[in-house]
Structures are given as structure tokens and as C-alpha cells.
């Protein structure tokens, strides 16, 4: 999957409106892309660690794996943070456009489920 494909897929699902949503959407897509890349890197390092027989190389791989997992955790936090903010902005926009108070039940029906890869 390319960055453009990921961005287009999320854009179809989330349909951001206004400058605040669009700016936050860009951060969200970047976080999702980083999460994607780091997950692949972690998987590759795990496969390499399983095959490596030289202790010196194993130590270096473990160090790289620890660093990758830290970065993966940061990317996941950024992704979740952006998703929560985008959801709140979209909910606020829906409330304003409805011109009345939206009940939690109606809001649940308006929301489309966001499916993550």
C-alpha cells in the first residue's frame, strides 16, 4: 500500500471538512503511515532475530527492536490521539449542522465505523 492509497482510503471514510479537520486529518494520516512502516520494520526485525545465530548480531537486533517498539508505541499514541480529536470535531460539526441537539443514539447511527487495516 502506498501513502496516497492510505490517505485516499481514510479520506473516503472520514470526509474531513474545514481547515481544522483537514489539518488534523493530515497528522492522522502521517501517524497511520508511520504505524504501518514501523509495524513492517518490527516484523522484519523479529524474523531476522529468529534466524540470527551470532550473539553479537543478536544483541544489535534486540537493540534495534527495542528502539522500533518505542517508536511504534509513540506512533500508536499519535494515531489514537488524532483519531479521537477528529471524531470529536466531526461530531461537533454534525451537531452544528443538524441545528438541534443530537442524542447519543442518533449520533451513533450517524457515525460510520472506521475500519483500520
C-alpha atoms as one frame of an Amber mdcrd trajectory, in Angstrom:
protein
   0.000   0.000   0.000   1.268   3.469  -0.826   0.892   6.616   1.247  -1.524
   8.048  -1.335  -3.707   4.928  -1.212  -3.820   5.040   2.579  -4.669   8.744
   2.545  -7.412   8.286  -0.071  -8.922   5.389   1.855  -9.079   7.342   5.109
 -10.356  10.436   3.284 -13.297   8.444   1.853 -14.128   7.137   5.315 -13.694
  10.316   7.326 -14.547  13.064   4.814 -12.853  15.910   6.732 -14.373  19.376
   6.347 -12.884  22.731   7.282  -9.312  23.733   7.955  -9.120  22.305  11.490
 -10.351  18.867  10.432  -8.117  18.821   7.349  -5.018  19.805   9.354  -5.755
  17.147  11.971  -6.554  14.645   9.226  -3.067  15.153   7.755  -1.490  14.441
  11.151  -3.712  11.365  11.455  -2.631  10.008   8.049   1.050  10.628   8.861
   0.653   8.777  12.160  -1.117   5.900  10.386   1.657   5.719   7.797   4.355
   5.698  10.488   2.453   2.957  12.288   2.315   0.951   9.070   6.045   1.351
   8.364   7.154   0.653  11.930   4.970  -2.461  12.107   6.689  -3.779   8.986
  10.089  -2.911  10.443   9.263  -4.697  13.703   8.084  -7.776  11.824  11.302
  -7.811   9.773  13.485  -7.475  12.863  11.619 -10.303  14.589  12.169 -12.546
  11.579  15.848 -11.583  11.468  16.259 -12.235  15.199  14.770 -15.703  14.793
  17.309 -16.584  12.070  20.441 -14.932  13.501  22.925 -17.255  15.183  25.796
 -14.867  16.003  25.373 -13.416  19.539  26.858 -10.027  18.601  24.342  -9.650
  15.790  21.514 -10.809  18.063  22.376  -8.084  20.580  22.282  -5.417  17.867
  18.986  -6.734  16.527  17.472  -6.708  20.045  18.622  -3.108  20.476  17.070
  -2.127  17.126  13.896  -3.994  18.043  13.616  -2.150  21.368  14.052   1.184
  19.604  11.487   0.246  16.955   8.961  -0.791  19.600   9.370   2.562  21.368
   8.789   4.414  18.107   5.846   2.136  17.335   4.301   2.976  20.695   4.702
   6.719  20.016   3.144   6.343  16.562   0.227   4.391  18.003  -0.370   7.073
  20.639  -0.298   9.808  17.978  -2.686   7.818  15.785  -5.198   7.290  18.617
  -4.930  10.900  19.767  -5.619  12.223  16.255  -8.472   9.769  15.726 -10.143
  10.869  18.967  -9.772  14.556  18.094 -11.053  14.045  14.563 -14.050  12.137
  15.873 -14.868  14.952  18.312 -14.539  17.590  15.581 -16.764  15.599  13.240
 -19.349  15.059  15.983 -19.351  18.789  16.762 -19.796  19.578  13.063 -22.716
  17.148  12.828 -24.346  18.728  15.872 -23.977  22.220  14.424 -25.261  21.209
  11.003 -28.289  19.475  12.500 -29.283  22.716  14.196 -30.511  20.838  17.224
 -29.163  18.727  19.987 -28.235  15.287  18.703 -28.959  12.467  21.085 -26.267
   9.834  21.674 -28.490   7.289  19.905 -28.808   9.472  16.798 -25.094  10.224
  16.838 -24.320   6.504  16.986 -26.488   5.976  13.895 -24.781   8.857  12.039
 -21.277   7.610  12.686 -19.785   5.294  10.163 -17.498   2.661  11.597 -13.832
   3.331  10.947 -12.153   0.147   9.878  -8.418   0.079  10.411  -6.497  -2.147
   8.053
